[in-house]
Amino acid sequence: MTDFIIKKLKYDLSSNAGLTLVGQFLKRTESNKRVDHAFPLAGKGIINGDISKSHLGLLVQGKNDFDAIEGGV
């Protein structure tokens, strides 16, 4: 896995800049396995680990609504 060097920059990054760090964190902690084990899926549908990962990705971008997943709002 890639190690990241975090330093202060003279310019602002876009809201998507945090996705890489959060993605690496989720891989290292195996969050999907933990969420799916704690909250198993009762039928057909999207697994809970993917839902939590999607919501966290939206929060990292400063969006708080699942509607923002669809149209790039």
C-alpha positions as CSV (number, residue, x, y, z in Angstrom):
1,M,0.0,0.0,0.0
2,T,1.1,3.6,-0.7
3,D,2.2,5.7,2.2
4,F,1.2,9.3,2.0
5,I,3.1,12.4,3.0
6,I,0.8,15.1,4.4
7,K,2.0,18.7,4.3
8,K,0.5,22.1,4.2
9,L,0.3,23.6,0.8
10,K,0.1,27.3,-0.4
11,Y,-3.1,26.6,-2.4
12,D,-6.4,24.9,-1.7
13,L,-7.3,21.4,-2.8
14,S,-10.6,20.4,-4.3
15,S,-13.2,18.7,-2.1
16,N,-12.2,15.3,-3.7
17,A,-8.7,15.5,-2.3
18,G,-9.6,13.6,0.9
19,L,-11.1,10.6,-0.9
20,T,-7.7,9.0,-1.4
21,L,-6.8,9.1,2.2
22,V,-10.2,7.9,3.4
23,G,-10.1,5.1,0.8
24,Q,-6.8,3.9,2.0
25,F,-8.0,4.0,5.6
26,L,-11.1,2.0,4.7
27,K,-9.0,-0.6,3.0
28,R,-6.6,-1.0,5.9
29,T,-9.3,-1.2,8.5
30,E,-11.4,-3.6,6.4
31,S,-14.5,-1.6,7.1
32,N,-16.8,-3.4,4.6
33,K,-16.2,-6.7,6.4
34,R,-16.8,-5.2,9.8
35,V,-20.0,-3.5,8.8
36,D,-21.3,-6.5,6.9
37,H,-20.6,-8.7,9.9
38,A,-22.3,-6.4,12.3
39,F,-25.3,-5.7,10.1
40,P,-25.9,-8.6,7.8
41,L,-28.1,-8.2,4.7
42,A,-31.6,-9.7,5.3
43,G,-32.4,-10.2,1.7
44,K,-31.5,-9.0,-1.8
45,G,-30.0,-5.5,-2.1
46,I,-26.9,-3.4,-1.7
47,I,-24.7,-4.7,1.1
48,N,-24.4,-2.4,4.1
49,G,-20.7,-2.0,3.8
50,D,-21.1,-0.4,0.4
51,I,-23.8,1.9,1.7
52,S,-21.6,3.1,4.6
53,K,-18.6,3.6,2.3
54,S,-20.7,5.6,-0.2
55,H,-22.1,7.8,2.6
56,L,-18.6,8.4,4.0
57,G,-17.4,9.4,0.5
58,L,-20.1,12.0,0.3
59,L,-19.3,13.4,3.7
60,V,-15.6,13.7,2.8
61,Q,-16.7,15.8,-0.2
62,G,-18.9,18.0,2.0
63,K,-22.2,16.6,0.8
64,N,-24.7,15.2,3.3
65,D,-27.4,13.8,1.1
66,F,-27.6,10.5,-0.8
67,D,-29.2,12.4,-3.7
68,A,-25.8,13.8,-4.5
69,I,-24.6,10.3,-5.6
70,E,-26.8,10.3,-8.7
71,G,-26.4,13.5,-10.7
72,G,-23.0,14.8,-9.6
73,V,-24.7,17.6,-7.6
